Amino acid sequence: LEQANAELTKLRTDFIDRVPIVQYEEVNKQLVGKTREVESLKEELDSAANRYR
């Protein structure tokens, strides 16, 4: 996750240089939403895995 965040920061910097801030904010909002969704799905998966141990 840390490596992904580092890569994301690098890409975000490049993106900011090329994309208007309004578009950046919208994409960032979508990214935050997807990140929360992934975290929720991971918790669900971990919970299911624990039930079958």
PDB file of N, CA, C and O in Angstrom, chain B, residues numbered from 101:
ATOM      1  N   LEU B 101       0.828  -1.197   0.000  1.00  0.00           N
ATOM      2  CA  LEU B 101       0.000   0.000   0.000  1.00  0.00           C
ATOM      3  C   LEU B 101       0.870   1.258   0.000  1.00  0.00           C
ATOM      4  O   LEU B 101       0.553   2.240  -0.671  1.00  0.00           O
ATOM      5  N   GLU B 102       1.979   1.220   0.765  1.00  0.00           N
ATOM      6  CA  GLU B 102       2.880   2.375   0.801  1.00  0.00           C
ATOM      7  C   GLU B 102       3.506   2.623  -0.569  1.00  0.00           C
ATOM      8  O   GLU B 102       3.635   3.768  -1.001  1.00  0.00           O
ATOM      9  N   GLN B 103       3.890   1.554  -1.241  1.00  0.00           N
ATOM     10  CA  GLN B 103       4.481   1.696  -2.572  1.00  0.00           C
ATOM     11  C   GLN B 103       3.453   2.277  -3.539  1.00  0.00           C
ATOM     12  O   GLN B 103       3.790   3.124  -4.366  1.00  0.00           O
ATOM     13  N   ALA B 104       2.218   1.831  -3.440  1.00  0.00           N
ATOM     14  CA  ALA B 104       1.157   2.352  -4.304  1.00  0.00           C
ATOM     15  C   ALA B 104       0.916   3.828  -4.022  1.00  0.00           C
ATOM     16  O   ALA B 104       0.708   4.611  -4.949  1.00  0.00           O
ATOM     17  N   ASN B 105       0.944   4.216  -2.749  1.00  0.00           N
ATOM     18  CA  ASN B 105       0.761   5.625  -2.401  1.00  0.00           C
ATOM     19  C   ASN B 105       1.903   6.488  -2.928  1.00  0.00           C
ATOM     20  O   ASN B 105       1.674   7.608  -3.386  1.00  0.00           O
ATOM     21  N   ALA B 106       3.132   5.972  -2.867  1.00  0.00           N
ATOM     22  CA  ALA B 106       4.276   6.713  -3.392  1.00  0.00           C
ATOM     23  C   ALA B 106       4.141   6.906  -4.901  1.00  0.00           C
ATOM     24  O   ALA B 106       4.394   7.991  -5.424  1.00  0.00           O
ATOM     25  N   GLU B 107       3.745   5.854  -5.584  1.00  0.00           N
ATOM     26  CA  GLU B 107       3.539   5.940  -7.034  1.00  0.00           C
ATOM     27  C   GLU B 107       2.401   6.904  -7.349  1.00  0.00           C
ATOM     28  O   GLU B 107       2.487   7.687  -8.295  1.00  0.00           O
ATOM     29  N   LEU B 108       1.346   6.845  -6.561  1.00  0.00           N
ATOM     30  CA  LEU B 108       0.208   7.742  -6.746  1.00  0.00           C
ATOM     31  C   LEU B 108       0.630   9.199  -6.582  1.00  0.00           C
ATOM     32  O   LEU B 108       0.214  10.061  -7.357  1.00  0.00           O
ATOM     33  N   THR B 109       1.447   9.471  -5.584  1.00  0.00           N
ATOM     34  CA  THR B 109       1.929  10.840  -5.366  1.00  0.00           C
ATOM     35  C   THR B 109       2.733  11.319  -6.566  1.00  0.00           C
ATOM     36  O   THR B 109       2.584  12.460  -7.001  1.00  0.00           O
ATOM     37  N   LYS B 110       3.582  10.453  -7.099  1.00  0.00           N
ATOM     38  CA  LYS B 110       4.376  10.816  -8.280  1.00  0.00           C
ATOM     39  C   LYS B 110       3.466  11.099  -9.473  1.00  0.00           C
ATOM     40  O   LYS B 110       3.629  12.104 -10.165  1.00  0.00           O
ATOM     41  N   LEU B 111       2.512  10.207  -9.705  1.00  0.00           N
ATOM     42  CA  LEU B 111       1.591  10.395 -10.823  1.00  0.00           C
ATOM     43  C   LEU B 111       0.721  11.627 -10.623  1.00  0.00           C
ATOM     44  O   LEU B 111       0.422  12.345 -11.577  1.00  0.00           O
ATOM     45  N   ARG B 112       0.316  11.870  -9.380  1.00  0.00           N
ATOM     46  CA  ARG B 112      -0.520  13.032  -9.082  1.00  0.00           C
ATOM     47  C   ARG B 112       0.239  14.324  -9.411  1.00  0.00           C
ATOM     48  O   ARG B 112      -0.341  15.264  -9.955  1.00  0.00           O
ATOM     49  N   THR B 113       1.517  14.367  -9.086  1.00  0.00           N
ATOM     50  CA  THR B 113       2.328  15.545  -9.380  1.00  0.00           C
ATOM     51  C   THR B 113       2.397  15.781 -10.884  1.00  0.00           C
ATOM     52  O   THR B 113       2.223  16.908 -11.347  1.00  0.00           O
ATOM     53  N   ASP B 114       2.647  14.730 -11.640  1.00  0.00           N
ATOM     54  CA  ASP B 114       2.675  14.851 -13.100  1.00  0.00           C
ATOM     55  C   ASP B 114       1.311  15.277 -13.626  1.00  0.00           C
ATOM     56  O   ASP B 114       1.219  16.103 -14.534  1.00  0.00           O
ATOM     57  N   PHE B 115       0.264  14.718 -13.058  1.00  0.00           N
ATOM     58  CA  PHE B 115      -1.104  15.002 -13.481  1.00  0.00           C
ATOM     59  C   PHE B 115      -1.452  16.468 -13.234  1.00  0.00           C
ATOM     60  O   PHE B 115      -2.040  17.123 -14.094  1.00  0.00           O
ATOM     61  N   ILE B 116      -1.089  16.979 -12.064  1.00  0.00           N
ATOM     62  CA  ILE B 116      -1.380  18.372 -11.714  1.00  0.00           C
ATOM     63  C   ILE B 116      -0.733  19.323 -12.713  1.00  0.00           C
ATOM     64  O   ILE B 116      -1.308  20.351 -13.067  1.00  0.00           O
ATOM     65  N   ASP B 117       0.460  18.972 -13.160  1.00  0.00           N
ATOM     66  CA  ASP B 117       1.167  19.821 -14.121  1.00  0.00           C
ATOM     67  C   ASP B 117       0.447  19.896 -15.463  1.00  0.00           C
ATOM     68  O   ASP B 117       0.641  20.850 -16.217  1.00  0.00           O
ATOM     69  N   ARG B 118      -0.386  18.893 -15.767  1.00  0.00           N
ATOM     70  CA  ARG B 118      -0.995  18.827 -17.095  1.00  0.00           C
ATOM     71  C   ARG B 118      -2.508  19.006 -17.135  1.00  0.00           C
ATOM     72  O   ARG B 118      -3.071  19.210 -18.211  1.00  0.00           O
ATOM     73  N   VAL B 119      -3.168  18.936 -16.002  1.00  0.00           N
ATOM     74  CA  VAL B 119      -4.631  18.925 -15.999  1.00  0.00           C
ATOM     75  C   VAL B 119      -5.164  20.078 -15.143  1.00  0.00           C
ATOM     76  O   VAL B 119      -4.627  20.351 -14.070  1.00  0.00           O
ATOM     77  N   PRO B 120      -6.201  20.744 -15.605  1.00  0.00           N
ATOM     78  CA  PRO B 120      -6.794  21.826 -14.810  1.00  0.00           C
ATOM     79  C   PRO B 120      -7.219  21.334 -13.424  1.00  0.00           C
ATOM     80  O   PRO B 120      -7.627  20.183 -13.266  1.00  0.00           O
ATOM     81  N   ILE B 121      -7.120  22.205 -12.432  1.00  0.00           N
ATOM     82  CA  ILE B 121      -7.384  21.826 -11.044  1.00  0.00           C
ATOM     83  C   ILE B 121      -8.799  21.281 -10.841  1.00  0.00           C
ATOM     84  O   ILE B 121      -8.994  20.381 -10.023  1.00  0.00           O
ATOM     85  N   VAL B 122      -9.768  21.797 -11.554  1.00  0.00           N
ATOM     86  CA  VAL B 122     -11.145  21.302 -11.397  1.00  0.00           C
ATOM     87  C   VAL B 122     -11.227  19.831 -11.792  1.00  0.00           C
ATOM     88  O   VAL B 122     -11.849  19.024 -11.101  1.00  0.00           O
ATOM     89  N   GLN B 123     -10.604  19.501 -12.893  1.00  0.00           N
ATOM     90  CA  GLN B 123     -10.607  18.107 -13.339  1.00  0.00           C
ATOM     91  C   GLN B 123      -9.823  17.244 -12.345  1.00  0.00           C
ATOM     92  O   GLN B 123     -10.227  16.123 -12.037  1.00  0.00           O
ATOM     93  N   TYR B 124      -8.715  17.766 -11.854  1.00  0.00           N
ATOM     94  CA  TYR B 124      -7.924  17.037 -10.861  1.00  0.00           C
ATOM     95  C   TYR B 124      -8.769  16.739  -9.622  1.00  0.00           C
ATOM     96  O   TYR B 124      -8.753  15.617  -9.116  1.00  0.00           O
ATOM     97  N   GLU B 125      -9.502  17.736  -9.136  1.00  0.00           N
ATOM     98  CA  GLU B 125     -10.309  17.548  -7.931  1.00  0.00           C
ATOM     99  C   GLU B 125     -11.372  16.473  -8.135  1.00  0.00           C
ATOM    100  O   GLU B 125     -11.633  15.680  -7.230  1.00  0.00           O
ATOM    101  N   GLU B 126     -11.979  16.442  -9.300  1.00  0.00           N
ATOM    102  CA  GLU B 126     -12.996  15.424  -9.589  1.00  0.00           C
ATOM    103  C   GLU B 126     -12.373  14.026  -9.620  1.00  0.00           C
ATOM    104  O   GLU B 126     -12.919  13.083  -9.048  1.00  0.00           O
ATOM    105  N   VAL B 127     -11.238  13.905 -10.284  1.00  0.00           N
ATOM    106  CA  VAL B 127     -10.558  12.610 -10.357  1.00  0.00           C
ATOM    107  C   VAL B 127     -10.103  12.184  -8.965  1.00  0.00           C
ATOM    108  O   VAL B 127     -10.206  11.011  -8.606  1.00  0.00           O
ATOM    109  N   ASN B 128      -9.604  13.129  -8.188  1.00  0.00           N
ATOM    110  CA  ASN B 128      -9.163  12.824  -6.829  1.00  0.00           C
ATOM    111  C   ASN B 128     -10.337  12.340  -5.977  1.00  0.00           C
ATOM    112  O   ASN B 128     -10.196  11.396  -5.201  1.00  0.00           O
ATOM    113  N   LYS B 129     -11.477  12.978  -6.122  1.00  0.00           N
ATOM    114  CA  LYS B 129     -12.688  12.576  -5.390  1.00  0.00           C
ATOM    115  C   LYS B 129     -13.066  11.136  -5.757  1.00  0.00           C
ATOM    116  O   LYS B 129     -13.407  10.337  -4.885  1.00  0.00           O
ATOM    117  N   GLN B 130     -13.002  10.817  -7.040  1.00  0.00           N
ATOM    118  CA  GLN B 130     -13.310   9.459  -7.492  1.00  0.00           C
ATOM    119  C   GLN B 130     -12.308   8.461  -6.919  1.00  0.00           C
ATOM    120  O   GLN B 130     -12.677   7.362  -6.504  1.00  0.00           O
ATOM    121  N   LEU B 131     -11.038   8.857  -6.901  1.00  0.00           N
ATOM    122  CA  LEU B 131      -9.988   7.988  -6.375  1.00  0.00           C
ATOM    123  C   LEU B 131     -10.209   7.696  -4.891  1.00  0.00           C
ATOM    124  O   LEU B 131     -10.076   6.553  -4.453  1.00  0.00           O
ATOM    125  N   VAL B 132     -10.541   8.719  -4.132  1.00  0.00           N
ATOM    126  CA  VAL B 132     -10.802   8.537  -2.702  1.00  0.00           C
ATOM    127  C   VAL B 132     -11.979   7.584  -2.509  1.00  0.00           C
ATOM    128  O   VAL B 132     -11.936   6.704  -1.649  1.00  0.00           O
ATOM    129  N   GLY B 133     -13.018   7.759  -3.302  1.00  0.00           N
ATOM    130  CA  GLY B 133     -14.175   6.870  -3.218  1.00  0.00           C
ATOM    131  C   GLY B 133     -13.817   5.433  -3.534  1.00  0.00           C
ATOM    132  O   GLY B 133     -14.243   4.513  -2.835  1.00  0.00           O
ATOM    133  N   LYS B 134     -13.041   5.238  -4.579  1.00  0.00           N
ATOM    134  CA  LYS B 134     -12.634   3.879  -4.959  1.00  0.00           C
ATOM    135  C   LYS B 134     -11.719   3.271  -3.905  1.00  0.00           C
ATOM    136  O   LYS B 134     -11.798   2.074  -3.628  1.00  0.00           O
ATOM    137  N   THR B 135     -10.851   4.089  -3.315  1.00  0.00           N
ATOM    138  CA  THR B 135      -9.959   3.595  -2.266  1.00  0.00           C
ATOM    139  C   THR B 135     -10.769   3.107  -1.075  1.00  0.00           C
ATOM    140  O   THR B 135     -10.476   2.051  -0.514  1.00  0.00           O
ATOM    141  N   ARG B 136     -11.783   3.865  -0.688  1.00  0.00           N
ATOM    142  CA  ARG B 136     -12.661   3.437   0.411  1.00  0.00           C
ATOM    143  C   ARG B 136     -13.381   2.146   0.048  1.00  0.00           C
ATOM    144  O   ARG B 136     -13.525   1.252   0.882  1.00  0.00           O
ATOM    145  N   GLU B 137     -13.827   2.053  -1.189  1.00  0.00           N
ATOM    146  CA  GLU B 137     -14.523   0.847  -1.640  1.00  0.00           C
ATOM    147  C   GLU B 137     -13.599  -0.369  -1.565  1.00  0.00           C
ATOM    148  O   GLU B 137     -14.009  -1.437  -1.110  1.00  0.00           O
ATOM    149  N   VAL B 138     -12.358  -0.205  -2.011  1.00  0.00           N
ATOM    150  CA  VAL B 138     -11.388  -1.303  -1.978  1.00  0.00           C
ATOM    151  C   VAL B 138     -11.109  -1.716  -0.536  1.00  0.00           C
ATOM    152  O   VAL B 138     -11.043  -2.908  -0.234  1.00  0.00           O
ATOM    153  N   GLU B 139     -10.943  -0.737   0.359  1.00  0.00           N
ATOM    154  CA  GLU B 139     -10.692  -1.051   1.761  1.00  0.00           C
ATOM    155  C   GLU B 139     -11.869  -1.817   2.367  1.00  0.00           C
ATOM    156  O   GLU B 139     -11.674  -2.765   3.128  1.00  0.00           O
ATOM    157  N   SER B 140     -13.075  -1.407   2.030  1.00  0.00           N
ATOM    158  CA  SER B 140     -14.273  -2.080   2.530  1.00  0.00           C
ATOM    159  C   SER B 140     -14.342  -3.516   2.011  1.00  0.00           C
ATOM    160  O   SER B 140     -14.655  -4.439   2.762  1.00  0.00           O
ATOM    161  N   LEU B 141     -14.049  -3.698   0.731  1.00  0.00           N
ATOM    162  CA  LEU B 141     -14.067  -5.040   0.146  1.00  0.00           C
ATOM    163  C   LEU B 141     -12.983  -5.919   0.759  1.00  0.00           C
ATOM    164  O   LEU B 141     -13.193  -7.115   0.961  1.00  0.00           O
ATOM    165  N   LYS B 142     -11.824  -5.333   1.054  1.00  0.00           N
ATOM    166  CA  LYS B 142     -10.745  -6.090   1.686  1.00  0.00           C
ATOM    167  C   LYS B 142     -11.170  -6.550   3.074  1.00  0.00           C
ATOM    168  O   LYS B 142     -10.921  -7.694   3.454  1.00  0.00           O
ATOM    169  N   GLU B 143     -11.811  -5.664   3.833  1.00  0.00           N
ATOM    170  CA  GLU B 143     -12.302  -6.045   5.159  1.00  0.00           C
ATOM    171  C   GLU B 143     -13.332  -7.171   5.053  1.00  0.00           C
ATOM    172  O   GLU B 143     -13.325  -8.110   5.849  1.00  0.00           O
ATOM    173  N   GLU B 144     -14.204  -7.063   4.072  1.00  0.00           N
ATOM    174  CA  GLU B 144     -15.217  -8.092   3.853  1.00  0.00           C
ATOM    175  C   GLU B 144     -14.559  -9.430   3.506  1.00  0.00           C
ATOM    176  O   GLU B 144     -14.965 -10.478   4.007  1.00  0.00           O
ATOM    177  N   LEU B 145     -13.554  -9.383   2.654  1.00  0.00           N
ATOM    178  CA  LEU B 145     -12.834 -10.588   2.259  1.00  0.00           C
ATOM    179  C   LEU B 145     -12.109 -11.200   3.450  1.00  0.00           C
ATOM    180  O   LEU B 145     -12.151 -12.414   3.647  1.00  0.00           O
ATOM    181  N   ASP B 146     -11.441 -10.363   4.250  1.00  0.00           N
ATOM    182  CA  ASP B 146     -10.749 -10.856   5.442  1.00  0.00           C
ATOM    183  C   ASP B 146     -11.736 -11.507   6.408  1.00  0.00           C
ATOM    184  O   ASP B 146     -11.446 -12.553   6.990  1.00  0.00           O
ATOM    185  N   SER B 147     -12.890 -10.890   6.572  1.00  0.00           N
ATOM    186  CA  SER B 147     -13.920 -11.428   7.460  1.00  0.00           C
ATOM    187  C   SER B 147     -14.395 -12.793   6.966  1.00  0.00           C
ATOM    188  O   SER B 147     -14.532 -13.732   7.750  1.00  0.00           O
ATOM    189  N   ALA B 148     -14.643 -12.893   5.672  1.00  0.00           N
ATOM    190  CA  ALA B 148     -15.082 -14.168   5.095  1.00  0.00           C
ATOM    191  C   ALA B 148     -13.992 -15.224   5.245  1.00  0.00           C
ATOM    192  O   ALA B 148     -14.282 -16.379   5.556  1.00  0.00           O
ATOM    193  N   ALA B 149     -12.752 -14.834   5.027  1.00  0.00           N
ATOM    194  CA  ALA B 149     -11.641 -15.778   5.148  1.00  0.00           C
ATOM    195  C   ALA B 149     -11.529 -16.286   6.586  1.00  0.00           C
ATOM    196  O   ALA B 149     -11.268 -17.467   6.811  1.00  0.00           O
ATOM    197  N   ASN B 150     -11.725 -15.398   7.549  1.00  0.00           N
ATOM    198  CA  ASN B 150     -11.643 -15.802   8.958  1.00  0.00           C
ATOM    199  C   ASN B 150     -12.747 -16.777   9.336  1.00  0.00           C
ATOM    200  O   ASN B 150     -12.538 -17.641  10.188  1.00  0.00           O
ATOM    201  N   ARG B 151     -13.901 -16.658   8.728  1.00  0.00           N
ATOM    202  CA  ARG B 151     -15.005 -17.581   9.024  1.00  0.00           C
ATOM    203  C   ARG B 151     -14.680 -19.005   8.574  1.00  0.00           C
ATOM    204  O   ARG B 151     -15.190 -19.967   9.149  1.00  0.00           O
ATOM    205  N   TYR B 152     -13.850 -19.143   7.567  1.00  0.00           N
ATOM    206  CA  TYR B 152     -13.560 -20.466   7.013  1.00  0.00           C
ATOM    207  C   TYR B 152     -12.242 -21.042   7.510  1.00  0.00           C
ATOM    208  O   TYR B 152     -11.756 -22.040   6.979  1.00  0.00           O
ATOM    209  N   ARG B 153     -11.672 -20.420   8.514  1.00  0.00           N
ATOM    210  CA  ARG B 153     -10.411 -20.964   9.065  1.00  0.00           C
ATOM    211  C   ARG B 153     -10.688 -21.964  10.144  1.00  0.00           C
ATOM    212  O   ARG B 153      -9.756 -22.524  10.721  1.00  0.00           O
TER     213      ARG B 153
END
